[in-house]
């Protein structure tokens, strides 16, 4: 029996019988390790998005501290932070200021962005079984307008002394 403790969930398990992943001399439940792997991928995606958004070489210490605070203290997910930034800059159309140093807007828009993406999810689920009709092109021919000849003007002679 090879009894080990998963560093993520803290539960002991038999590494010989349960499905697990060995990583850096530690044993993880497969599900726990998948969570970590997804978290690391989401964090890398967030950092890449920030680098491209602000045109930086790397996120830097200020942004890394903000990411750590939002993730550890506020419970925001890395993908949620990224989606908040996407929502703020791409969906809402706000401009990236040249002197922007951090991602301080995230706590203020996180809930609004989450509702936006949740509503998109609900719409997608609601329309999943619906048949989508593609835009159909309809060609309409409009006849060229014909010029009407000018009528001959009639002279109206008003005689003096007549009134209506």
Phi, psi and omega in degrees: 000130181244087185273125181226163180246128178288124181292342181276302185266344178079012182264135176281145177208164179272112184292340180281333186254327184264148178293129183210171178232130176262124182217123181051053176062021177232154179251132181237147167300147180302315181295320179295318180293323178298323177297315179296316181298318178294318179300315180295321178293317179297321179294318179296320177297318178298312180298320179296319179297316180297317179300316180288323182295311184266359181059047178260166172277325176209163183300325179089166186293325181295311181292321177299320178294320178295316179300314180299315180297313182296322181285310187280317185270319183266348177078018178284145176274158178296319179292327177293321177296316180297315180296327177296317178293319177299315179300314184292316186269322186263318182281311182278345175079021177287149182267147175279120180284146183296330181261016179294128182251331186223193181241043184295347180286338188306311182299334182278336183244359185302312183294317179296319179294320179298318178296320178300309182290328177293320177295322175299318178298314180298320178297317180297317179295321181293326183263007185299319183265005180273148177277128182267127179263122179287156176299125179261133182273130179236125182265127180241128178259127179251127180289145179292134181293142180264136178281136177266139180293146178290138178284149177292134179282136178261140177278131177253121181256122177255119180277149181291143176096342178275142175216158183279000000 
